[in-house]
């Protein structure tokens, strides 16, 4: 019994179709598929080819008379109903650095995959970093945090692929690339603050650091409850922003040790998880307050 439903798989494959994603990246189609399936062990539907590998070369690399999205419906690969491992491997290979070297494109696809996979309790997460490039693997249960789900709703409301990619990066990199998770956490809060300020016609100069951006956002939101709680709340949020900034600075101090082992001075997973938790909580709170006060006309 597969854990990843056919609904989730169809949603992902349909999105790839609509966005006309070149699934094989910079590889030939037979070379890409051979990273996931043993094509030489699968039958051919064309009498001119002895196996599926030869058939793919014939129809896609010689004549190109199959549609570009043909693997999604090919029963021999069975991406819709076949084993979870094969489907997940197909997705992880699409964002492997050998297949794609554009980090922005990898982030966009990663966000797309995880947005759907999380419904079934899966996530593609960084398992290693080689030559500065992330290597992904499937994991279960990494995307189940209620606060993380709220962060994704913020990205949806902003209609921002950029913010969605930040959320995906910071969550999926906690174990495999803590420095990237820390940096992405800081960027997430910055983006939320800038989005709030822009929406309220209080566009920042671009020179503000994170604590300053948070202070500007709070001032623009007019966070006033009562005299007793206002100071405490402001101080608490300022402390959160300062802590996020302080942890984020570890990226510059300790986050350059990627590459050959040993990775001396690399931020710990625990520190990365702390930074991501703080940033997510702060960003979601600020956005919720922005939305709530906008409804009230404040």
Secondary structure, DSSP 8 states (H G I E B T S, - for coil): --SS-HHHHHHHHHHHHHTT--TTTTS-HHHHHHTTS-GGGS--SSTT-SSHHHHHIIIIIIS--S-TTGGGT-TTT-TTTS-HHHHHHHHHHHTSTTT---HHHHHHHHHHHHHHHGGGTEEEEEEEEETTEEEEEEEESTT--HHHHHHHHHHHHHT-HHHHHHHHHHHHTTTT-HHHHHHHHHHHHHHHHHHHHHHTT----S---HHHHHHHHHHHHT--S-HHHHHHHHHHHHHHHHHHHHHHTHHHHHTT--SSS--TT---HHHHHHHHHHHHHHHHHHHHHHHHHHHTT-
